[in-house]
Amino acid sequence: MALDLVCKMEVDPKTAPAKAEYKGKTYYFCAPGCKVAFEKDPEKYVNAAAHGEGGHHHKH
């Protein structure tokens, strides 16, 4: 399974409704809207994933 970096859902790469390439890596998304958000600011999502941040989690 692949992780949708925008909404943090797991997506099956074989059936993902949307995908995007960025810096030679393919990212999969649960919906075209997530792909659009990713393409607007890919660094934000890639960096958040690398640091374990992002998604819909709130720090207290």
Secondary structure, 3 states (H helix, E strand, C coil): CEECCCCCCEECCCCCCEEEEECCEEEEECCHHHHHHHHHCHHHHHHHHHCCCCCCCCCC
